Amino acid sequence: MKTFFFTTCLVLVHLAAVSQTEEEAIRESLQSYIDGSSYSDPEKIIAPFYEDARMFLYHPEKPIYLLSAKEYADLFKKREKGKFNGRVGTIISIDRSNDIATAKVEINIDSGKMIFIDLFILKELKGKWKIISKAATRMPKE
């Protein structure tokens, strides 16, 4: 009985460690995007994205504003790289199922003047978590 209990505990600890490691890897991918967009670093923005990923972004005059990760990163090239630009990203939630995950990130720009919600779909590809899609909306002012 003691052996069964000990073995069960070891399996549960291992599963918890693997799960935590996977969540940390997902957070690392999301944080690369957040840091890149907060400090105008196109390479950090592009790095966590799958090469054919699409972004469905908010635009006040278009129902769908579709960009690739490279096109989105290019929007930051005119800003000073490495200088904080007023964007603060916070990971709100992550939900992982095997080799896919969803995540919700809040983007606060200029101390609440604009707030966006970004929803991400990620997939583990060759041992790395890649963003395969992103959708964003601008939250209405209260």
N, CA, C and O atoms as CSV, one atom per row, in Angstrom:
chain,resi,resn,atom,element,x,y,z
A,1,MET,N,N,0.829,-1.199,0.000
A,1,MET,CA,C,0.000,0.000,0.000
A,1,MET,C,C,0.868,1.256,0.000
A,1,MET,O,O,0.567,2.220,-0.703
A,2,LYS,N,N,1.953,1.244,0.795
A,2,LYS,CA,C,2.849,2.398,0.839
A,2,LYS,C,C,3.497,2.635,-0.517
A,2,LYS,O,O,3.672,3.780,-0.936
A,3,THR,N,N,3.854,1.549,-1.206
A,3,THR,CA,C,4.475,1.668,-2.532
A,3,THR,C,C,3.510,2.295,-3.520
A,3,THR,O,O,3.901,3.163,-4.299
A,4,PHE,N,N,2.247,1.865,-3.499
A,4,PHE,CA,C,1.231,2.431,-4.383
A,4,PHE,C,C,1.062,3.927,-4.121
A,4,PHE,O,O,1.037,4.726,-5.058
A,5,PHE,N,N,0.948,4.297,-2.866
A,5,PHE,CA,C,0.789,5.700,-2.491
A,5,PHE,C,C,1.994,6.524,-2.948
A,5,PHE,O,O,1.829,7.606,-3.512
A,6,PHE,N,N,3.196,6.016,-2.708
A,6,PHE,CA,C,4.426,6.707,-3.094
A,6,PHE,C,C,4.500,6.871,-4.612
A,6,PHE,O,O,4.833,7.950,-5.103
A,7,THR,N,N,4.194,5.813,-5.350
A,7,THR,CA,C,4.216,5.861,-6.815
A,7,THR,C,C,3.186,6.855,-7.335
A,7,THR,O,O,3.477,7.627,-8.249
A,8,THR,N,N,2.008,6.843,-6.772
A,8,THR,CA,C,0.959,7.785,-7.171
A,8,THR,C,C,1.410,9.226,-6.926
A,8,THR,O,O,1.197,10.096,-7.771
A,9,CYS,N,N,2.019,9.476,-5.793
A,9,CYS,CA,C,2.516,10.821,-5.479
A,9,CYS,C,C,3.583,11.256,-6.472
A,9,CYS,O,O,3.581,12.402,-6.922
A,10,LEU,N,N,4.489,10.358,-6.816
A,10,LEU,CA,C,5.539,10.685,-7.787
A,10,LEU,C,C,4.953,11.030,-9.153
A,10,LEU,O,O,5.389,11.983,-9.800
A,11,VAL,N,N,3.971,10.257,-9.584
A,11,VAL,CA,C,3.320,10.512,-10.875
A,11,VAL,C,C,2.634,11.875,-10.852
A,11,VAL,O,O,2.760,12.641,-11.807
A,12,LEU,N,N,1.921,12.185,-9.794
A,12,LEU,CA,C,1.225,13.475,-9.687
A,12,LEU,C,C,2.204,14.640,-9.659
A,12,LEU,O,O,1.960,15.666,-10.294
A,13,VAL,N,N,3.295,14.499,-8.941
A,13,VAL,CA,C,4.311,15.554,-8.898
A,13,VAL,C,C,4.920,15.752,-10.277
A,13,VAL,O,O,5.139,16.885,-10.706
A,14,HIS,N,N,5.195,14.648,-10.976
A,14,HIS,CA,C,5.757,14.742,-12.337
A,14,HIS,C,C,4.780,15.445,-13.274
A,14,HIS,O,O,5.181,16.326,-14.035
A,15,LEU,N,N,3.506,15.065,-13.229
A,15,LEU,CA,C,2.504,15.694,-14.093
A,15,LEU,C,C,2.365,17.177,-13.785
A,15,LEU,O,O,2.230,17.988,-14.701
A,16,ALA,N,N,2.395,17.537,-12.526
A,16,ALA,CA,C,2.315,18.952,-12.143
A,16,ALA,C,C,3.525,19.710,-12.657
A,16,ALA,O,O,3.392,20.838,-13.131
A,17,ALA,N,N,4.707,19.108,-12.570
A,17,ALA,CA,C,5.933,19.760,-13.042
A,17,ALA,C,C,5.907,19.945,-14.547
A,17,ALA,O,O,6.292,21.003,-15.045
A,18,VAL,N,N,5.458,18.934,-15.281
A,18,VAL,CA,C,5.371,19.031,-16.741
A,18,VAL,C,C,4.367,20.105,-17.122
A,18,VAL,O,O,4.628,20.916,-18.010
A,19,SER,N,N,3.212,20.115,-16.448
A,19,SER,CA,C,2.184,21.109,-16.726
A,19,SER,C,C,2.710,22.513,-16.458
A,19,SER,O,O,2.487,23.420,-17.260
A,20,GLN,N,N,3.400,22.700,-15.347
A,20,GLN,CA,C,3.956,24.002,-15.005
A,20,GLN,C,C,4.987,24.426,-16.041
A,20,GLN,O,O,5.017,25.587,-16.450
A,21,THR,N,N,5.831,23.494,-16.469
A,21,THR,CA,C,6.836,23.798,-17.475
A,21,THR,C,C,6.176,24.225,-18.784
A,21,THR,O,O,6.635,25.166,-19.432
A,22,GLU,N,N,5.114,23.545,-19.170
A,22,GLU,CA,C,4.412,23.897,-20.406
A,22,GLU,C,C,3.790,25.288,-20.289
A,22,GLU,O,O,3.868,26.085,-21.223
A,23,GLU,N,N,3.174,25.578,-19.142
A,23,GLU,CA,C,2.594,26.913,-18.961
A,23,GLU,C,C,3.677,27.985,-18.977
A,23,GLU,O,O,3.472,29.064,-19.532
A,24,GLU,N,N,4.812,27.701,-18.382
A,24,GLU,CA,C,5.921,28.655,-18.414
A,24,GLU,C,C,6.389,28.900,-19.845
A,24,GLU,O,O,6.711,30.034,-20.200
A,25,ALA,N,N,6.431,27.860,-20.669
A,25,ALA,CA,C,6.839,28.003,-22.070
A,25,ALA,C,C,5.825,28.840,-22.849
A,25,ALA,O,O,6.203,29.649,-23.696
A,26,ILE,N,N,4.546,28.645,-22.564
A,26,ILE,CA,C,3.502,29.446,-23.203
A,26,ILE,C,C,3.650,30.905,-22.770
A,26,ILE,O,O,3.591,31.812,-23.600
A,27,ARG,N,N,3.840,31.127,-21.473
A,27,ARG,CA,C,4.032,32.491,-20.957
A,27,ARG,C,C,5.247,33.164,-21.603
A,27,ARG,O,O,5.219,34.360,-21.895
A,28,GLU,N,N,6.296,32.399,-21.818
A,28,GLU,CA,C,7.502,32.941,-22.442
A,28,GLU,C,C,7.210,33.434,-23.861
A,28,GLU,O,O,7.684,34.500,-24.253
A,29,SER,N,N,6.443,32.676,-24.623
A,29,SER,CA,C,6.063,33.100,-25.971
A,29,SER,C,C,5.227,34.372,-25.936
A,29,SER,O,O,5.476,35.317,-26.685
A,30,LEU,N,N,4.233,34.380,-25.054
A,30,LEU,CA,C,3.376,35.567,-24.937
A,30,LEU,C,C,4.178,36.780,-24.470
A,30,LEU,O,O,3.967,37.890,-24.957
A,31,GLN,N,N,5.098,36.567,-23.527
A,31,GLN,CA,C,5.886,37.673,-22.992
A,31,GLN,C,C,6.810,38.261,-24.045
A,31,GLN,O,O,7.070,39.464,-24.034
A,32,SER,N,N,7.311,37.434,-24.952
A,32,SER,CA,C,8.132,37.951,-26.055
A,32,SER,C,C,7.319,38.949,-26.880
A,32,SER,O,O,7.797,40.035,-27.207
A,33,TYR,N,N,6.087,38.567,-27.210
A,33,TYR,CA,C,5.200,39.467,-27.954
A,33,TYR,C,C,4.921,40.741,-27.150
A,33,TYR,O,O,5.007,41.847,-27.682
A,34,ILE,N,N,4.589,40.578,-25.868
A,34,ILE,CA,C,4.272,41.735,-25.019
A,34,ILE,C,C,5.479,42.670,-24.926
A,34,ILE,O,O,5.341,43.877,-25.121
A,35,ASP,N,N,6.655,42.125,-24.630
A,35,ASP,CA,C,7.858,42.953,-24.519
A,35,ASP,C,C,8.198,43.628,-25.836
A,35,ASP,O,O,8.566,44.803,-25.867
A,36,GLY,N,N,8.073,42.879,-26.922
A,36,GLY,CA,C,8.372,43.457,-28.235
A,36,GLY,C,C,7.460,44.619,-28.575
A,36,GLY,O,O,7.912,45.636,-29.101
A,37,SER,N,N,6.174,44.471,-28.273
A,37,SER,CA,C,5.240,45.555,-28.588
A,37,SER,C,C,5.329,46.711,-27.587
A,37,SER,O,O,4.957,47.837,-27.918
A,38,SER,N,N,5.812,46.451,-26.376
A,38,SER,CA,C,5.974,47.518,-25.377
A,38,SER,C,C,7.249,48.325,-25.577
A,38,SER,O,O,7.330,49.486,-25.177
A,39,TYR,N,N,8.247,47.693,-26.202
A,39,TYR,CA,C,9.550,48.347,-26.385
A,39,TYR,C,C,9.941,48.442,-27.865
A,39,TYR,O,O,11.120,48.548,-28.203
A,40,SER,N,N,8.933,48.403,-28.734
A,40,SER,CA,C,9.125,48.613,-30.182
A,40,SER,C,C,10.259,47.767,-30.750
A,40,SER,O,O,11.152,48.280,-31.425
A,41,ASP,N,N,10.214,46.470,-30.471
A,41,ASP,CA,C,11.244,45.541,-30.934
A,41,ASP,C,C,10.603,44.524,-31.889
A,41,ASP,O,O,10.075,43.505,-31.444
A,42,PRO,N,N,10.649,44.798,-33.198
A,42,PRO,CA,C,9.983,43.920,-34.168
A,42,PRO,C,C,10.416,42.458,-34.092
A,42,PRO,O,O,9.593,41.567,-34.306
A,43,GLU,N,N,11.687,42.191,-33.794
A,43,GLU,CA,C,12.156,40.810,-33.721
A,43,GLU,C,C,11.468,40.040,-32.586
A,43,GLU,O,O,11.108,38.874,-32.747
A,44,LYS,N,N,11.292,40.708,-31.436
A,44,LYS,CA,C,10.614,40.067,-30.306
A,44,LYS,C,C,9.128,39.876,-30.591
A,44,LYS,O,O,8.515,38.928,-30.100
A,45,ILE,N,N,8.553,40.770,-31.381
A,45,ILE,CA,C,7.140,40.627,-31.750
A,45,ILE,C,C,6.974,39.399,-32.639
A,45,ILE,O,O,6.076,38.588,-32.411
A,46,ILE,N,N,7.812,39.259,-33.628
A,46,ILE,CA,C,7.686,38.182,-34.614
A,46,ILE,C,C,8.071,36.819,-34.044
A,46,ILE,O,O,7.474,35.806,-34.409
A,47,ALA,N,N,9.059,36.784,-33.154
A,47,ALA,CA,C,9.646,35.519,-32.683
A,47,ALA,C,C,8.638,34.451,-32.237
A,47,ALA,O,O,8.805,33.290,-32.611
A,48,PRO,N,N,7.607,34.785,-31.460
A,48,PRO,CA,C,6.721,33.712,-30.979
A,48,PRO,C,C,5.643,33.279,-31.977
A,48,PRO,O,O,4.863,32.373,-31.683
A,49,PHE,N,N,5.591,33.904,-33.131
A,49,PHE,CA,C,4.532,33.600,-34.099
A,49,PHE,C,C,4.961,32.528,-35.100
A,49,PHE,O,O,6.103,32.506,-35.557
A,50,TYR,N,N,4.038,31.658,-35.423
A,50,TYR,CA,C,4.190,30.732,-36.533
A,50,TYR,C,C,4.257,31.572,-37.802
A,50,TYR,O,O,3.587,32.600,-37.903
A,51,GLU,N,N,5.050,31.149,-38.754
A,51,GLU,CA,C,5.311,31.985,-39.943
A,51,GLU,C,C,4.061,32.383,-40.725
A,51,GLU,O,O,4.042,33.452,-41.335
A,52,ASP,N,N,3.020,31.553,-40.724
A,52,ASP,CA,C,1.802,31.894,-41.458
A,52,ASP,C,C,0.663,32.370,-40.555
A,52,ASP,O,O,-0.496,32.391,-40.970
A,53,ALA,N,N,0.994,32.749,-39.327
A,53,ALA,CA,C,-0.037,33.202,-38.382
A,53,ALA,C,C,-0.714,34.466,-38.904
A,53,ALA,O,O,-0.109,35.278,-39.604
A,54,ARG,N,N,-1.963,34.603,-38.546
A,54,ARG,CA,C,-2.732,35.788,-38.938
A,54,ARG,C,C,-3.235,36.486,-37.677
A,54,ARG,O,O,-3.533,35.853,-36.664
A,55,MET,N,N,-3.318,37.803,-37.776
A,55,MET,CA,C,-3.858,38.609,-36.693
A,55,MET,C,C,-5.133,39.288,-37.182
A,55,MET,O,O,-5.151,39.925,-38.235
A,56,PHE,N,N,-6.172,39.143,-36.417
A,56,PHE,CA,C,-7.449,39.792,-36.690
A,56,PHE,C,C,-7.553,40.930,-35.681
A,56,PHE,O,O,-7.919,40.722,-34.524
A,57,LEU,N,N,-7.227,42.128,-36.138
A,57,LEU,CA,C,-7.055,43.253,-35.231
A,57,LEU,C,C,-8.239,44.204,-35.251
A,57,LEU,O,O,-9.074,44.174,-36.155
A,58,TYR,N,N,-8.287,45.041,-34.237
A,58,TYR,CA,C,-9.304,46.088,-34.146
A,58,TYR,C,C,-8.927,47.241,-35.068
A,58,TYR,O,O,-7.768,47.654,-35.118
A,59,HIS,N,N,-9.902,47.749,-35.787
A,59,HIS,CA,C,-9.732,48.966,-36.583
A,59,HIS,C,C,-11.079,49.688,-36.556
A,59,HIS,O,O,-12.108,49.077,-36.845
A,60,PRO,N,N,-11.090,50.974,-36.213
A,60,PRO,CA,C,-12.377,51.666,-36.056
A,60,PRO,C,C,-13.196,51.770,-37.340
A,60,PRO,O,O,-14.406,51.992,-37.282
A,61,GLU,N,N,-12.554,51.613,-38.500
A,61,GLU,CA,C,-13.268,51.787,-39.761
A,61,GLU,C,C,-13.405,50.497,-40.575
A,61,GLU,O,O,-13.948,50.518,-41.680
A,62,LYS,N,N,-12.920,49.381,-40.039
A,62,LYS,CA,C,-12.979,48.107,-40.773
A,62,LYS,C,C,-13.515,47.014,-39.860
A,62,LYS,O,O,-13.129,46.936,-38.694
A,63,PRO,N,N,-14.405,46.165,-40.381
A,63,PRO,CA,C,-14.900,45.073,-39.541
A,63,PRO,C,C,-13.808,44.036,-39.237
A,63,PRO,O,O,-13.800,43.434,-38.163
A,64,ILE,N,N,-12.896,43.835,-40.183
A,64,ILE,CA,C,-11.757,42.937,-39.972
A,64,ILE,C,C,-10.518,43.620,-40.525
A,64,ILE,O,O,-10.483,44.053,-41.677
A,65,TYR,N,N,-9.512,43.703,-39.685
A,65,TYR,CA,C,-8.218,44.280,-40.054
A,65,TYR,C,C,-7.214,43.147,-39.901
A,65,TYR,O,O,-6.794,42.828,-38.789
A,66,LEU,N,N,-6.834,42.544,-41.013
A,66,LEU,CA,C,-6.027,41.336,-41.020
A,66,LEU,C,C,-4.575,41.657,-41.367
A,66,LEU,O,O,-4.289,42.277,-42.392
A,67,LEU,N,N,-3.653,41.219,-40.484
A,67,LEU,CA,C,-2.223,41.427,-40.719
A,67,LEU,C,C,-1.454,40.154,-40.391
A,67,LEU,O,O,-1.892,39.337,-39.580
A,68,SER,N,N,-0.306,40.000,-41.031
A,68,SER,CA,C,0.639,38.950,-40.632
A,68,SER,C,C,1.440,39.492,-39.448
A,68,SER,O,O,1.376,40.682,-39.141
A,69,ALA,N,N,2.188,38.619,-38.792
A,69,ALA,CA,C,3.031,39.061,-37.675
A,69,ALA,C,C,4.076,40.064,-38.170
A,69,ALA,O,O,4.364,41.045,-37.485
A,70,LYS,N,N,4.643,39.825,-39.347
A,70,LYS,CA,C,5.644,40.746,-39.895
A,70,LYS,C,C,5.028,42.112,-40.184
A,70,LYS,O,O,5.621,43.140,-39.855
A,71,GLU,N,N,3.851,42.132,-40.794
A,71,GLU,CA,C,3.183,43.410,-41.087
A,71,GLU,C,C,2.885,44.164,-39.792
A,71,GLU,O,O,3.048,45.382,-39.724
A,72,TYR,N,N,2.450,43.433,-38.770
A,72,TYR,CA,C,2.176,44.059,-37.476
A,72,TYR,C,C,3.466,44.610,-36.870
A,72,TYR,O,O,3.494,45.747,-36.399
A,73,ALA,N,N,4.530,43.811,-36.879
A,73,ALA,CA,C,5.815,44.243,-36.315
A,73,ALA,C,C,6.353,45.475,-37.054
A,73,ALA,O,O,6.994,46.336,-36.450
A,74,ASP,N,N,6.090,45.551,-38.344
A,74,ASP,CA,C,6.545,46.708,-39.131
A,74,ASP,C,C,5.926,48.016,-38.642
A,74,ASP,O,O,6.504,49.085,-38.839
A,75,LEU,N,N,4.763,47.941,-38.010
A,75,LEU,CA,C,4.121,49.149,-37.471
A,75,LEU,C,C,4.965,49.780,-36.355
A,75,LEU,O,O,4.807,50.964,-36.058
A,76,PHE,N,N,5.851,49.005,-35.740
A,76,PHE,CA,C,6.670,49.477,-34.632
A,76,PHE,C,C,8.048,49.958,-35.071
A,76,PHE,O,O,8.810,50.466,-34.249
A,77,LYS,N,N,8.380,49.807,-36.346
A,77,LYS,CA,C,9.717,50.165,-36.832
A,77,LYS,C,C,9.984,51.667,-36.786
A,77,LYS,O,O,11.139,52.088,-36.720
A,78,LYS,N,N,8.942,52.465,-36.821
A,78,LYS,CA,C,9.121,53.927,-36.808
A,78,LYS,C,C,9.404,54.464,-35.406
A,78,LYS,O,O,9.792,55.621,-35.244
A,79,ARG,N,N,9.212,53.629,-34.410
A,79,ARG,CA,C,9.435,54.043,-33.018
A,79,ARG,C,C,10.848,53.672,-32.593
A,79,ARG,O,O,11.486,52.821,-33.213
A,80,GLU,N,N,11.330,54.309,-31.543
A,80,GLU,CA,C,12.669,54.030,-31.038
A,80,GLU,C,C,12.718,52.656,-30.375
A,80,GLU,O,O,12.045,52.418,-29.372
A,81,LYS,N,N,13.517,51.758,-30.943
A,81,LYS,CA,C,13.645,50.398,-30.432
A,81,LYS,C,C,14.241,50.422,-29.027
A,81,LYS,O,O,15.228,51.111,-28.768
A,82,GLY,N,N,13.620,49.653,-28.122
A,82,GLY,CA,C,14.123,49.535,-26.760
A,82,GLY,C,C,13.576,50.572,-25.796
A,82,GLY,O,O,13.799,50.470,-24.589
A,83,LYS,N,N,12.865,51.566,-26.305
A,83,LYS,CA,C,12.288,52.599,-25.447
A,83,LYS,C,C,10.823,52.256,-25.165
A,83,LYS,O,O,10.063,51.965,-26.088
A,84,PHE,N,N,10.430,52.290,-23.891
A,84,PHE,CA,C,9.054,51.996,-23.514
A,84,PHE,C,C,8.109,52.960,-24.219
A,84,PHE,O,O,8.314,54.173,-24.202
A,85,ASN,N,N,7.067,52.402,-24.839
A,85,ASN,CA,C,6.154,53.219,-25.644
A,85,ASN,C,C,4.762,53.391,-25.036
A,85,ASN,O,O,3.850,53.859,-25.717
A,86,GLY,N,N,4.585,53.024,-23.781
A,86,GLY,CA,C,3.298,53.241,-23.122
A,86,GLY,C,C,2.360,52.045,-23.139
A,86,GLY,O,O,1.256,52.127,-22.601
A,87,ARG,N,N,2.773,50.932,-23.746
A,87,ARG,CA,C,1.937,49.725,-23.808
A,87,ARG,C,C,2.321,48.784,-22.660
A,87,ARG,O,O,3.478,48.380,-22.539
A,88,VAL,N,N,1.347,48.442,-21.826
A,88,VAL,CA,C,1.576,47.497,-20.738
A,88,VAL,C,C,0.696,46.276,-20.991
A,88,VAL,O,O,-0.529,46.384,-21.035
A,89,GLY,N,N,1.322,45.130,-21.154
A,89,GLY,CA,C,0.582,43.900,-21.390
A,89,GLY,C,C,0.557,43.027,-20.153
A,89,GLY,O,O,1.566,42.879,-19.463
A,90,THR,N,N,-0.600,42.451,-19.875
A,90,THR,CA,C,-0.770,41.572,-18.731
A,90,THR,C,C,-1.444,40.287,-19.194
A,90,THR,O,O,-2.514,40.328,-19.801
A,91,ILE,N,N,-0.827,39.155,-18.911
A,91,ILE,CA,C,-1.436,37.868,-19.236
A,91,ILE,C,C,-2.549,37.615,-18.229
A,91,ILE,O,O,-2.296,37.535,-17.027
A,92,ILE,N,N,-3.765,37.490,-18.708
A,92,ILE,CA,C,-4.938,37.308,-17.856
A,92,ILE,C,C,-5.201,35.822,-17.613
A,92,ILE,O,O,-5.492,35.411,-16.490
A,93,SER,N,N,-5.096,35.023,-18.674
A,93,SER,CA,C,-5.379,33.595,-18.512
A,93,SER,C,C,-4.695,32.776,-19.595
A,93,SER,O,O,-4.391,33.262,-20.684
A,94,ILE,N,N,-4.464,31.503,-19.250
A,94,ILE,CA,C,-3.932,30.517,-20.190
A,94,ILE,C,C,-4.703,29.230,-19.954
A,94,ILE,O,O,-4.895,28.815,-18.811
A,95,ASP,N,N,-5.141,28.602,-21.029
A,95,ASP,CA,C,-5.828,27.323,-20.938
A,95,ASP,C,C,-5.175,26.380,-21.949
A,95,ASP,O,O,-5.261,26.598,-23.158
A,96,ARG,N,N,-4.521,25.331,-21.444
A,96,ARG,CA,C,-3.792,24.399,-22.309
A,96,ARG,C,C,-4.465,23.046,-22.327
A,96,ARG,O,O,-4.907,22.541,-21.294
A,97,SER,N,N,-4.540,22.466,-23.511
A,97,SER,CA,C,-5.011,21.091,-23.706
A,97,SER,C,C,-4.017,20.399,-24.624
A,97,SER,O,O,-4.001,20.631,-25.833
A,98,ASN,N,N,-3.190,19.549,-24.033
A,98,ASN,CA,C,-2.167,18.810,-24.761
A,98,ASN,C,C,-1.250,19.780,-25.510
A,98,ASN,O,O,-0.485,20.508,-24.877
A,99,ASP,N,N,-1.311,19.805,-26.844
A,99,ASP,CA,C,-0.379,20.632,-27.619
A,99,ASP,C,C,-1.011,21.895,-28.197
A,99,ASP,O,O,-0.464,22.495,-29.122
A,100,ILE,N,N,-2.163,22.302,-27.657
A,100,ILE,CA,C,-2.783,23.568,-28.050
A,100,ILE,C,C,-3.121,24.361,-26.794
A,100,ILE,O,O,-3.281,23.801,-25.710
A,101,ALA,N,N,-3.226,25.674,-26.963
A,101,ALA,CA,C,-3.568,26.526,-25.821
A,101,ALA,C,C,-4.260,27.789,-26.317
A,101,ALA,O,O,-4.090,28.208,-27.461
A,102,THR,N,N,-5.037,28.375,-25.430
A,102,THR,CA,C,-5.592,29.700,-25.671
A,102,THR,C,C,-5.083,30.609,-24.549
A,102,THR,O,O,-4.787,30.154,-23.444
A,103,ALA,N,N,-4.991,31.876,-24.855
A,103,ALA,CA,C,-4.538,32.838,-23.847
A,103,ALA,C,C,-5.266,34.156,-24.060
A,103,ALA,O,O,-5.642,34.513,-25.176
A,104,LYS,N,N,-5.450,34.865,-22.956
A,104,LYS,CA,C,-6.071,36.185,-22.979
A,104,LYS,C,C,-5.087,37.169,-22.366
A,104,LYS,O,O,-4.573,36.947,-21.270
A,105,VAL,N,N,-4.829,38.264,-23.086
A,105,VAL,CA,C,-3.888,39.284,-22.641
A,105,VAL,C,C,-4.580,40.644,-22.711
A,105,VAL,O,O,-5.259,40.960,-23.688
A,106,GLU,N,N,-4.396,41.436,-21.665
A,106,GLU,CA,C,-4.904,42.808,-21.665
A,106,GLU,C,C,-3.753,43.735,-22.015
A,106,GLU,O,O,-2.669,43.646,-21.438
A,107,ILE,N,N,-4.001,44.623,-22.967
A,107,ILE,CA,C,-3.019,45.625,-23.375
A,107,ILE,C,C,-3.559,46.987,-22.959
A,107,ILE,O,O,-4.591,47.438,-23.455
A,108,ASN,N,N,-2.852,47.633,-22.047
A,108,ASN,CA,C,-3.232,48.936,-21.516
A,108,ASN,C,C,-2.265,49.955,-22.107
A,108,ASN,O,O,-1.053,49.859,-21.913
A,109,ILE,N,N,-2.806,50.928,-22.828
A,109,ILE,CA,C,-1.962,51.915,-23.503
A,109,ILE,C,C,-2.174,53.286,-22.869
A,109,ILE,O,O,-3.305,53.728,-22.668
A,110,ASP,N,N,-1.068,53.940,-22.563
A,110,ASP,CA,C,-1.076,55.292,-21.988
A,110,ASP,C,C,-1.983,55.394,-20.762
A,110,ASP,O,O,-2.893,56.221,-20.701
A,111,SER,N,N,-1.710,54.536,-19.800
A,111,SER,CA,C,-2.392,54.549,-18.500
A,111,SER,C,C,-3.914,54.520,-18.614
A,111,SER,O,O,-4.610,55.289,-17.950
A,112,GLY,N,N,-4.413,53.639,-19.449
A,112,GLY,CA,C,-5.850,53.432,-19.529
A,112,GLY,C,C,-6.578,54.241,-20.579
A,112,GLY,O,O,-7.797,54.129,-20.703
A,113,LYS,N,N,-5.857,55.060,-21.343
A,113,LYS,CA,C,-6.533,55.807,-22.405
A,113,LYS,C,C,-7.122,54.860,-23.443
A,113,LYS,O,O,-8.163,55.140,-24.038
A,114,MET,N,N,-6.437,53.727,-23.653
A,114,MET,CA,C,-6.941,52.682,-24.542
A,114,MET,C,C,-6.646,51.329,-23.895
A,114,MET,O,O,-5.552,51.098,-23.380
A,115,ILE,N,N,-7.629,50.454,-23.929
A,115,ILE,CA,C,-7.440,49.097,-23.434
A,115,ILE,C,C,-7.910,48.133,-24.522
A,115,ILE,O,O,-9.014,48.248,-25.053
A,116,PHE,N,N,-7.035,47.182,-24.831
A,116,PHE,CA,C,-7.345,46.153,-25.811
A,116,PHE,C,C,-7.329,44.798,-25.109
A,116,PHE,O,O,-6.601,44.595,-24.137
A,117,ILE,N,N,-8.130,43.892,-25.608
A,117,ILE,CA,C,-8.071,42.492,-25.202
A,117,ILE,C,C,-7.593,41.708,-26.413
A,117,ILE,O,O,-8.182,41.781,-27.492
A,118,ASP,N,N,-6.514,40.956,-26.216
A,118,ASP,CA,C,-5.960,40.096,-27.252
A,118,ASP,C,C,-6.236,38.650,-26.871
A,118,ASP,O,O,-5.954,38.236,-25.746
A,119,LEU,N,N,-6.781,37.888,-27.795
A,119,LEU,CA,C,-6.988,36.459,-27.607
A,119,LEU,C,C,-6.045,35.725,-28.546
A,119,LEU,O,O,-5.988,36.026,-29.739
A,120,PHE,N,N,-5.310,34.767,-28.010
A,120,PHE,CA,C,-4.309,34.039,-28.764
A,120,PHE,C,C,-4.657,32.553,-28.824
A,120,PHE,O,O,-5.204,31.992,-27.874
A,121,ILE,N,N,-4.335,31.931,-29.947
A,121,ILE,CA,C,-4.326,30.484,-30.061
A,121,ILE,C,C,-2.878,30.094,-30.293
A,121,ILE,O,O,-2.217,30.621,-31.188
A,122,LEU,N,N,-2.389,29.162,-29.476
A,122,LEU,CA,C,-1.008,28.695,-29.582
A,122,LEU,C,C,-0.987,27.196,-29.832
A,122,LEU,O,O,-1.911,26.475,-29.454
A,123,LYS,N,N,0.083,26.738,-30.476
A,123,LYS,CA,C,0.279,25.317,-30.731
A,123,LYS,C,C,1.740,24.984,-30.492
A,123,LYS,O,O,2.634,25.742,-30.868
A,124,GLU,N,N,1.971,23.838,-29.861
A,124,GLU,CA,C,3.339,23.400,-29.652
A,124,GLU,C,C,3.832,22.776,-30.954
A,124,GLU,O,O,3.275,21.790,-31.437
A,125,LEU,N,N,4.871,23.360,-31.505
A,125,LEU,CA,C,5.446,22.900,-32.769
A,125,LEU,C,C,6.938,22.654,-32.574
A,125,LEU,O,O,7.693,23.577,-32.269
A,126,LYS,N,N,7.348,21.424,-32.749
A,126,LYS,CA,C,8.755,21.052,-32.601
A,126,LYS,C,C,9.324,21.505,-31.252
A,126,LYS,O,O,10.444,22.010,-31.175
A,127,GLY,N,N,8.535,21.316,-30.197
A,127,GLY,CA,C,8.993,21.618,-28.849
A,127,GLY,C,C,8.909,23.082,-28.450
A,127,GLY,O,O,9.343,23.439,-27.355
A,128,LYS,N,N,8.363,23.940,-29.307
A,128,LYS,CA,C,8.217,25.365,-28.981
A,128,LYS,C,C,6.751,25.768,-29.128
A,128,LYS,O,O,6.046,25.307,-30.025
A,129,TRP,N,N,6.317,26.641,-28.223
A,129,TRP,CA,C,4.949,27.145,-28.294
A,129,TRP,C,C,4.913,28.340,-29.221
A,129,TRP,O,O,5.571,29.352,-28.977
A,130,LYS,N,N,4.127,28.215,-30.304
A,130,LYS,CA,C,4.018,29.268,-31.307
A,130,LYS,C,C,2.587,29.803,-31.344
A,130,LYS,O,O,1.622,29.048,-31.227
A,131,ILE,N,N,2.474,31.106,-31.507
A,131,ILE,CA,C,1.166,31.733,-31.680
A,131,ILE,C,C,0.745,31.495,-33.123
A,131,ILE,O,O,1.453,31.884,-34.052
A,132,ILE,N,N,-0.406,30.856,-33.311
A,132,ILE,CA,C,-0.872,30.591,-34.667
A,132,ILE,C,C,-1.991,31.541,-35.091
A,132,ILE,O,O,-2.327,31.627,-36.272
A,133,SER,N,N,-2.570,32.258,-34.111
A,133,SER,CA,C,-3.614,33.226,-34.433
A,133,SER,C,C,-3.800,34.189,-33.261
A,133,SER,O,O,-3.592,33.840,-32.100
A,134,LYS,N,N,-4.195,35.406,-33.606
A,134,LYS,CA,C,-4.491,36.413,-32.589
A,134,LYS,C,C,-5.694,37.219,-33.053
A,134,LYS,O,O,-5.792,37.573,-34.227
A,135,ALA,N,N,-6.599,37.506,-32.143
A,135,ALA,CA,C,-7.720,38.407,-32.406
A,135,ALA,C,C,-7.696,39.469,-31.316
A,135,ALA,O,O,-7.402,39.177,-30.157
A,136,ALA,N,N,-8.005,40.690,-31.693
A,136,ALA,CA,C,-7.967,41.791,-30.732
A,136,ALA,C,C,-9.204,42.669,-30.857
A,136,ALA,O,O,-9.775,42.828,-31.936
A,137,THR,N,N,-9.601,43.235,-29.719
A,137,THR,CA,C,-10.676,44.201,-29.699
A,137,THR,C,C,-10.302,45.340,-28.766
A,137,THR,O,O,-9.567,45.156,-27.796
A,138,ARG,N,N,-10.823,46.521,-29.079
A,138,ARG,CA,C,-10.637,47.660,-28.192
A,138,ARG,C,C,-11.835,47.734,-27.282
A,138,ARG,O,O,-12.979,47.685,-27.733
A,139,MET,N,N,-11.564,47.853,-25.987
A,139,MET,CA,C,-12.632,47.921,-25.015
A,139,MET,C,C,-13.241,49.319,-24.998
A,139,MET,O,O,-12.523,50.312,-25.117
A,140,PRO,N,N,-14.552,49.400,-24.851
A,140,PRO,CA,C,-15.178,50.725,-24.783
A,140,PRO,C,C,-14.792,51.437,-23.502
A,140,PRO,O,O,-14.543,50.806,-22.475
A,141,LYS,N,N,-14.745,52.761,-23.573
A,141,LYS,CA,C,-14.455,53.550,-22.374
A,141,LYS,C,C,-15.666,53.502,-21.464
A,141,LYS,O,O,-16.809,53.575,-21.915
A,142,GLU,N,N,-15.392,53.377,-20.172
A,142,GLU,CA,C,-16.495,53.275,-19.192
A,142,GLU,C,C,-17.127,54.594,-18.926
A,142,GLU,O,O,-18.063,54.681,-18.131
